[in-house]
Amino acid sequence: MSIDTTTTKKFSVKLIVGLGLLTLLLICVVLLVVISPQFKVAFGPVRITDVYMTTGFDDQGQPLAPINRFSPDEPRIYCYVEVSSPKSIYVKLKWIQENIVVLEQGELVYGWKMFSVEPLPGGVFGEGDYKVEIYLADTLVETVEFSVKR
């Protein structure tokens, strides 16, 4: 019994090419899942559905109505962020006063989250114009402006 080496070589080449293509396909799928665009995560679209500034919560634990002007004596200023996502996503906020970042904070969010800032103990908020930049996957997706005035 003799083995046809030409047939064996052809089979080996086809096997190697097939495994190479399968490996390449698997790498592409992994890259698409890991390095997905800003509004996609591994399982679907992500977006901010609502964002606004407020002074706190009502008796039922729900955010109060949106406002964009606060008193310097306000004990805390809140930023309500609602995210539509099939799973938790890291949301980062930058609180900015007169083009100076005064606070950066972030958390995993699924649904909605109230982020907040407060003045130093015994202090008040400085008067002026502020903004909050909201980031998803380290990409700026929303900016909310507000002011602190007497």
N, C-alpha and C positions, 0 to 999 in steps of 0.2 A: 504494500500500500504506500503510495507516494502522496505527498502534500504539495499542492500547487502553490508555490511561493508568490506568484503574481496575484492570485485571488486573496491570499492572506494579507499581502501588503495593501491591496486596495481596501480590504475590510478595515485594517488598522488605520489607514488614512481617514476613511469615512468616520470611524469611531472617534478619532482625535478631533476632527473638524466638528462633529456633532457635539461632543463634550465642550469644546471651545465656545460654540455658539450658545449652548445652554448656560455656560458660566457667564458669558457676556450679557445674556438676557437677565439672569438673576442679579447681576451687578446693577444693571439699569433699573430694575424694579426697586432695589434697595435704595438707590440714589434718589429716585422719584419720591419715595416715602420719607427719607431723611431730609433731603434738601428740597422741600416743597416750597412753592411761592408763598408770599406773606399771607394770603387769604385762604390758604389751604393747609390743613394738617393731614396726617395720615388717613383720616377717615371722613374728610369732607370740608366744606367751607367754614370759615371763621369770620365773624364781623362784629363790630360794635353796633348794637341796636339802639342804645340810648346812653347819653352822658349829659350830666348837668351838675351845677353847683347847688348846695343847699345848706341849711343850718342844723340838720339832724334828723331824728326819727320821731314818728308819732307814737301814740300809746300802744298801737298794734305792732310796732317794730318796723313800720314801712317808712321810706324816705319822705321827708317833707317836700313841699312844692319847690320848684326851681327858682332861684334868684341869682342875680349877677352883681349885686352890690351889698357889701357887708360893712358893719360897723367895726372900727378898730378894737372895740371892747368885746367882740364876739369871742367866746371861749374856745371855739373850734370851728373850722370851716371844712365842709365835706364835699367830696366829689363822688357822685353816684355813677358807676360804670356798669352797664349791662352788656353781656357778651352772648352772642349766639354761636355755640360751638358744640360738636358732638362729644367733646371731652374737655377736661380742665385745660386752660391755657394760661401761660404766664403773662400777666398784664403789668406793665411798668408805667409809673407816673413820674413826671418831672414838674415840680411846683416852681414857677419862675416869677420873680418880682423884678421889674425894670431890667430885663435881660440877664438877670443873675439867678442861677439855679440855687434855690434855698433848701430844697429837699428832694431826694429821689427815693422812691419806694416801689415795691412790687410784690405781687403774690399770685399764686395760682387761683384762677377764677373759673367757676362753673356757674352760670346764671348771672347773678349780680353781686356787687361788692361796693361797700362804702369805704373809700379811702379818706383820710383826714389829715389836717395839719393844725397845729396849735402854736400860740406864741410861747416864748420862753417863760418859765415860771415867774409870776409877778409882772410880766410884760403885756404888751398889747401888740396887735398887728400894725405894721407900718402902713401909713396911708400911701396909696398909689395904685398903679395898674398891675395886675397879675395875669398869669395864664397857667393852665395845666396842659402839658403835652402827654398824650396817652399812646403807648407803644404796644404793639403785638409782635412777638417774635423779633424784637429789637428794631422794628420799623414804625416810624411815626404814622399813626392813622387818624388821629383826631386831636384838635386843640380847642380848649374852652377858655374864654377870657372872662375875667371878673375884676371888680375894683373894691378897694377898701377905702372908705371915706366917711367923714363925720356928717 
